[in-house]
Amino acid sequence: MDSAGQDINLNSPNKGLLSDSMTEVPVDAAVAAQTPAVEGLTEAEEEELRAELTKVEEEIVTLRQVLAAKERHCGELRRKLGLSALEGLRQNLSKSWHDVQVSNAYVKTSEKLGEWNERVTQSDLYKKTQETLSQAGQKTSAALSTMGSAISRKLGDMRNSATFKSLEDRVGTIKSKVVGGRENGSDSLPSPAESGDKPLPDHTPF
């Protein structure tokens, strides 16, 4: 059975004895042995604590070895599935960002920013600034409306002026003459048959 799929049995007599290819993390038990006992502990209590410490250190070594095996197995599965290192990096970044969002520091910062935003929007300075901008916008709209009305009134006055009416009458007279000339064009303009009987004048080439 693959070592990556083995269950972690901390009470097994073979705990910590996995594949030779796994890197063992040495535990300096000699340092713990040389550490002087805390005052007030009996010799039996000290021995019991040292035995428990040794057991916990062995469990840590086992867990590290199992984790390393799991990571190698995970890498092999990714390689077989064709997942690139970039995809793994993207997933790790997404998970890290999710962890940041649910972290206490991020939540507290978001709440603090929300409180500051509420304080700013409820402050007198913010309200006065908002009112000033609103009044300026209203005044600008009123000025543009007044200017448009003045331009429309000025154009109306121009249309009602004697000069504009005289010009309009002249344009109408010219239009009537042009339309009447087109209707009577057969009497005043030469027909295509008549113009075809006359030879075209010779033009000296340049």
C-alpha positions, 0 to 999 in steps of 0.5 A: 500500500502506498505510504501516502494512503496509510492512516495515521496511527499515533499508537502504532509501534511503527510510528515514525518509521516510514519510507527511507526516502522521507526526510526525518526532522531530527529532534534534539532529545539531549537538550530536553534531557539536560534541562534542569527539572522545575522545582517542586516536581518529584522524580516520578513526575519528571520522568512522566513528563519526559516520557510524554514529551518524547511521545509528542516529539515522535508524533510530530516527526510522524506527522511531518513525514506523512505530510511530506508524503501527502504533498508528493502524492498530491504533486503526482496527481496534479502532474497526471491530471495535467494541472500546471504549477500556475493553476496550483499557484492560482488556487493557493492565492484564492485560498489565501485571499479567502483566509484573509477575508475571513480573518479577524483582522480583515473583518475588524478593518472592514468594520472600522472602515464602515464606521469611518464612512458612516461618521464622514457621511454624517458629519456637518462638513460633509453635509454642507459640502453636499448641499453646496454642490447641489446648490451649484448644480441647480444654479448652473441648470437655471443659468443654462435654461435662462440662456436657452430661453434668451436665445429662443426669444432672440431668434423669434425677434429676428424672424419677426423683424422687417429685415428678416421678412424682406429677405424671406420674401426675396427668397420666396420670389427667387424660388417661384421664378426657378420653379416656373422656369423649370415648368416652362423649360420646353419654351426657353431651353433647346431640346435634345434633338435640336442640339444634336443637329448642330455639329460640336465645335472643334476644340484645339487640344492642349 
